[in-house]
């Protein structure tokens, strides 16, 4: 029974678990989640990541994973394992650090191979492996949280440089209004807009805004959704997916935007099915561990982006 560990690197947390690769199921009692200070020094971040991983490794006892796969946000050189974070407001102290070389120094078990996969691609693959999605479907997977992730798939294969797919297969860095999409479709947009429009600074995430004033939160979600439709429509029309899969912390509040999103996209002539995934990190973990499936890895290993 081959086992790999999947890791979800979020903007404020790390979660990981051992995955049974034949069934794509998390192994009982190996799931761990921990907060991360993404603005800390590089050594502190690496130690925090390792603490979570070491706990999962310990839970496996004498079982040895064939590798550790990471669902990693960009910018990142995925093939070499080098972090390139500099404009994401997170993990900037890791800029230029080769995670593949440095992180093992903090792990209690040595000589375990590490592989890196874009977090949105991991989310999409994990969602398809566990969500009953037809493997021949054209799928767009989007994550909305501390950052804005996107991945495009055909036949369960992530498209990086392909016709009708945005450059590098991602959307976070594409221009929208005054800056880039990541500034509009992330938690920080909600916090900034809430303070600007309603004169109150909120700490935390979207749930904190909803708890403070649900009516005002709904106003922001309406604005967010209208921006989202305006930005994504050209890309969705070009690719024409069968399914749009949405995850991330913002997706947990889909009751405030899903109906408006469906109606707006339908009004634009887009008929794809929309699926919300609540357990985004589980999908990310499974997708990241899937990099140790030999058939899948052989298809993608030479096409990993450096972005």
Order of alpha helices (4+ residues) and beta strands (2+ residues): beta-beta-beta-beta-alpha-beta-beta-beta-alpha-beta-alpha-beta-beta-beta-beta-beta-alpha-alpha-alpha-beta-alpha-beta-alpha-alpha
